[in-house]
Amino acid sequence: MNSRRLRTRCCIVGGGPAGMMLGVLLARGGVDVTVLEKHADFLRDFRGDTVHPSTLQVLSELGLLEAFHRIPQRREQQILARFADGELPLGDFRGLAPFDYLALAPQWDFLDLLAEAGRQCPGFSLHMRTEATALQHDQRGRVTGVAARDGDGELHIDADLVIACDGRQSILRAQSGLEIEAFGAPMDVLWFRLPRLPSDPDHTYGAPARGRMLVMLNRNDYWQCAYLIRKGSGDAMRRHPLQVFRDLVAPLLPFEASRMDAVDSWEAVKLLEVRIDRLRQWHLPGLLLIGDAAHAMSPIGGVGINLAIQDAVATANLLGPALRTDGEFDDALLPRVEQRRRLPTRVIQRIQRIAQQRIIAGLLDDAPGDLLPTPALLRWLSRFLWFRHIPARVFGYGIRREHVRFGNAR
Ligand SMILES: Cc1cc2nc3c(=O)[nH]c(=O)nc-3n(C[C@H](O)[C@H](O)[C@H](O)COP(=O)(O)OP(=O)(O)OC[C@H]3O[C@@H](n4cnc5c(N)ncnc54)[C@H](O)[C@@H]3O)c2cc1C
């Protein structure tokens, strides 16, 4: 096997939303940047498609919004809850500016768009099918790059700074020895698709019931469905005949049960192990972790992509100017990224933990039963637009919004 050496100013490991956005921002700002992505392309299983206003704002600041609008997508202005006695709008983007909707767009198209934007910049280098396998250190223990492997063998990438964006299973995080604070989650999620007919309801919504909950994302020609199950029960569930699963979900659908026949094998049902965790410290000399690698989020609110993008923007703003110069990189800058992004991460995780403990855990503890009736207080509150704006603002626009200050040069 060959062993080759490359040198770059900044090596980003992971071509997900955090890594690709950071790569584009740094390259646009004139930094020599190398992004490693272990897969051959971005086309993977469903892994989150909600593009919130905070991300739309970043795309707009980068001049990429028009290109994003060309991706097949669905715009949602309201998120509904479906109760036994009717539907209720719980999140409402109408009246919010500058974006009064959230977009549902395939993540692989979004990442392709970022890759294309990166390729326009001379300093951007994207290595697909290249997997980082280990951190490299100097005698003082400072991270100096990564070892990786691609189709041609072993590769060493020497870098002044390594940024780990390799997601919730981050191998660099495991190797760094940084301490993780993990918070339990009462649920896991089974994801599957159902065909959508023109006569179907037109919204995206959640349907809470005794012992279970179904979330249905309207993707125009299909429904992307999330069925919540008790933590750790996924494998047992998948040992049952598929019909057991179909029968559990069917009563929560807003249309005939036979549509579940479209789920024709357990292969079509993907398990997401929900977890909430975060690093106590996001950096070491020569190394920074952002996105899911620094903090895995619950799917509540669909914030994972958007928080990862906000981390990337903050990182580029805070580190970009120093990375653009030739001198030795100053590690004292790294805590600033963590300081900036710690609060938004904590606040959203806190809200997710409260929702999980106070609402979802209680639901899933019951035996499977009917849709819940509308809570009277919720019915009353949901009449007010300001109340429906709260989730739209908190999840959609986020806490401490980041604006592109480094990397908006095209
Ligand atoms: C089934 C599912 C549904 C979800 N639903 C939503 C949703 O509706 N809305 C939402 O906002 N979020 C959702 N999420 C979460 C969201 O996808 C993540 O929070 C978000 O993608 C995090 O971005 P990231 O760039 O930090 O990490 P990731 O998206 O995980 O990207 C990490 C990248 O690193 C690559 N990689 C990993 N290890 C290496 C290595 N050693 N070398 C090179 N490359 C490597 C991976 O292939 C991947 O491309 C969902 C996640 C899943 C799994």
The ligand as a Tripos MOL2 file, in Angstrom:
@<TRIPOS>MOLECULE
LIG
   53    58     1     0     0
SMALL
NO_CHARGES

@<TRIPOS>ATOM
      1 C1        -32.4390    9.5580   10.5230 C.3       1 LIG1
      2 C2        -32.0810   10.9620   10.9000 C.ar      1 LIG1
      3 C3        -33.0230   11.9570   10.8250 C.ar      1 LIG1
      4 C4        -32.7000   13.2690   11.1630 C.ar      1 LIG1
      5 N1        -33.6350   14.2390   11.0490 N.ar      1 LIG1
      6 C5        -33.2660   15.5340   11.1580 C.ar      1 LIG1
      7 C6        -34.1380   16.5890   10.7840 C.ar      1 LIG1
      8 O1        -35.2790   16.3610   10.3760 O.2       1 LIG1
      9 N2        -33.6910   17.8610   10.8750 N.ar      1 LIG1
     10 C7        -32.4250   18.1560   11.3000 C.ar      1 LIG1
     11 O2        -32.0640   19.3500   11.3390 O.2       1 LIG1
     12 N3        -31.5850   17.1870   11.6710 N.ar      1 LIG1
     13 C8        -31.9600   15.8940   11.5730 C.ar      1 LIG1
     14 N4        -31.0840   14.9070   11.8590 N.ar      1 LIG1
     15 C9        -29.7780   15.2580   12.4030 C.3       1 LIG1
     16 C10       -28.9030   15.8590   11.3500 C.3       1 LIG1
     17 O3        -28.8090   15.0180   10.2280 O.3       1 LIG1
     18 C11       -27.5410   16.1150   11.9810 C.3       1 LIG1
     19 O4        -27.7100   16.8240   13.1960 O.3       1 LIG1
     20 C12       -26.6870   16.9590   11.0850 C.3       1 LIG1
     21 O5        -26.5430   16.3210    9.8460 O.3       1 LIG1
     22 C13       -25.3310   17.1720   11.7530 C.3       1 LIG1
     23 O6        -24.4260   17.6540   10.8180 O.3       1 LIG1
     24 P1        -22.8860   17.3670   10.9930 P.3       1 LIG1
     25 O7        -22.2520   17.9300    9.7730 O.co2     1 LIG1
     26 O8        -22.4180   17.8010   12.3050 O.co2     1 LIG1
     27 O9        -22.7440   15.7780   11.0010 O.3       1 LIG1
     28 P2        -23.2280   14.6970    9.9530 P.3       1 LIG1
     29 O10       -24.3500   15.1620    9.1370 O.co2     1 LIG1
     30 O11       -23.3790   13.4240   10.7050 O.co2     1 LIG1
     31 O12       -21.9900   14.5790    8.9680 O.3       1 LIG1
     32 C14       -20.8350   13.8900    9.3260 C.3       1 LIG1
     33 C15       -20.1270   13.5130    8.0320 C.3       1 LIG1
     34 O13       -18.8560   13.0100    8.3460 O.3       1 LIG1
     35 C16       -18.5980   11.8560    7.5740 C.3       1 LIG1
     36 N5        -17.6250   11.0870    8.3410 N.ar      1 LIG1
     37 C17       -17.8340   10.4340    9.5050 C.ar      1 LIG1
     38 N6        -16.6940    9.8830    9.9400 N.ar      1 LIG1
     39 C18       -15.7470   10.2220    9.0370 C.ar      1 LIG1
     40 C19       -14.3460    9.9320    8.9340 C.ar      1 LIG1
     41 N7        -13.7000    9.2190    9.8790 N.pl3     1 LIG1
     42 N8        -13.6680   10.4100    7.8800 N.ar      1 LIG1
     43 C20       -14.3040   11.1480    6.9080 C.ar      1 LIG1
     44 N9        -15.6240   11.4190    6.9580 N.ar      1 LIG1
     45 C21       -16.3290   10.9630    8.0080 C.ar      1 LIG1
     46 C22       -19.9530   11.2040    7.4350 C.3       1 LIG1
     47 O14       -20.0050   10.3430    6.3250 O.3       1 LIG1
     48 C23       -20.8620   12.4160    7.2770 C.3       1 LIG1
     49 O15       -20.9950   12.7980    5.9340 O.3       1 LIG1
     50 C24       -31.3910   13.5710   11.5860 C.ar      1 LIG1
     51 C25       -30.4360   12.5710   11.6830 C.ar      1 LIG1
     52 C26       -30.7690   11.2750   11.3280 C.ar      1 LIG1
     53 C27       -29.7000   10.2040   11.4310 C.3       1 LIG1
@<TRIPOS>BOND
     1     1     2 1
     2     2     3 ar
     3     2    52 ar
     4     3     4 ar
     5     4     5 ar
     6     4    50 ar
     7     5     6 ar
     8     6     7 ar
     9     6    13 1
    10     7     8 2
    11     7     9 ar
    12     9    10 ar
    13    10    11 2
    14    10    12 ar
    15    12    13 ar
    16    13    14 ar
    17    14    15 1
    18    14    50 ar
    19    15    16 1
    20    16    17 1
    21    16    18 1
    22    18    19 1
    23    18    20 1
    24    20    21 1
    25    20    22 1
    26    22    23 1
    27    23    24 1
    28    24    25 2
    29    24    26 1
    30    24    27 1
    31    27    28 1
    32    28    29 2
    33    28    30 1
    34    28    31 1
    35    31    32 1
    36    32    33 1
    37    33    34 1
    38    33    48 1
    39    34    35 1
    40    35    36 1
    41    35    46 1
    42    36    37 ar
    43    36    45 ar
    44    37    38 ar
    45    38    39 ar
    46    39    40 ar
    47    39    45 ar
    48    40    41 1
    49    40    42 ar
    50    42    43 ar
    51    43    44 ar
    52    44    45 ar
    53    46    47 1
    54    46    48 1
    55    48    49 1
    56    50    51 ar
    57    51    52 ar
    58    52    53 1
@<TRIPOS>SUBSTRUCTURE
     1 LIG1         1 GROUP 0 **** ****
